[in-house]
């Protein structure tokens, strides 16, 4: 899995300055802030998709229930001969 961290211009500058000074504390601070905001965004997206999945499941169940009372096809209708009867 790959997760991209979007840094603001300020965060990028702080990260570059920390790297130039080999300041691990400053680098860690910038990366932690970026990870926290990215995780929050991912969690919001995931929770926003859950209702859509539930709605889709309900729609699919409704469609499937409509087929419960449909007449079954005969063996002839689903045989190769029955399927290709109109094509010589």
Secondary structure as UniProt FT lines:
FT   HELIX           9..20
FT   TURN            21..22
FT   HELIX           24..67
FT   TURN            68..69
FT   TURN            75..78
FT   HELIX           80..83
FT   TURN            84..86
//
